[in-house]
């Protein structure tokens, strides 16, 4: 079986969608029924990570609409058994390919990309989709509030966590020195900081820091990540008298990410707009207790409170109580995190593909 995967980015890309697309490609590569996965990236990739032998990544497709469309149709002309659309913005092209190939079409959705009604023709294009693979139930439900698709079209495929890439370890001395950590408790948020994404909860945590310091006088708050909203947040921390209690690290490389999580006693992100919240899984995989939101996809990442504290992002007292409760917990990787481990994710992807094709394992038409 040959799969065409249309993506905004995947290998070489940064962020949750790129990671998710890589995981989808690698889960497909583990299926004995799949011979080749052709990944067509819309954005120009950075240096590429290693990829499975079954994956063919068309770097030359990125950079312009003309190259992208040409590459997709060129690969389709060679024959495709399944089309996977990695973003709703790519759906018009995916539907055209689907009409030509008569191959099943799956759309992947994540969060704010589909929480609000998109462009005018979206409902019409969606009628041609055979399955919608959603990262979370909240994304499914908020999408279907405007899409009105049959519930049977949706399949939940939450993020995977590669546990072997993380683990509990000592704090790196150079990072302790760099950020001036004094041995007190540390809470942390890791997120992009663009002004268009002020739903991560950094403002809310800054606002309750003075109260938290009464309970934990040596507490520090690390905000890891960068974006054009960072200057405003730094000024806010200064205005709140928190200049020596809040550290803004800037962008963190993938290679250093786990070591930054390990600095923290609690990971906190009481947001309003997470489609899932993969960053919670990363923190938990480093043994760090987590505090997330009741009102977005964080609730599913924390399995309705099984894996961490859930708070109301609109209620400062709730956030404060959640952080203090998490600070009282010992570090350690919860056994229940295995629900999101790679074997479970790979199995879900295989089931989704075989279900879409309407055939049982071992009976796929090659």
Buried (B, 14 or more C-beta within 10 A) or exposed (E): BBBBBBBBBBBBBEEBBBBBBBBBBBBBBBBEBBEBBBBBBBBBBEEEEEBEEBBBBBBEBBBEEEBBBEBBEEBBEEEBBBBBBBBBBBBBBBBBBBEEBEBBBBBBBBBBBBBEEBEEEBBEBBEBBBBBBBBBBBBBEBBBEBBEBEEEBBBBBBBBBBBEEBEEEEBBEEBBEEBEBEEEBBBBBBBBBBEEBBBBBBBBBBBBBEBBBEEBEEBBBBBBBBBEBBEEBBEBBEEBEBEEBBBBBEEBEEEBBBBBBBBBBBBBBBBBBBBBBBBBBBBBBBBBBBBBBBBBBBBBBBBEEEBBBBBBBEBBEBBBBBBBBBBEBEEEBBEEBEBBBBEBBBEBBBEBBBEBBEEEEEEBEE
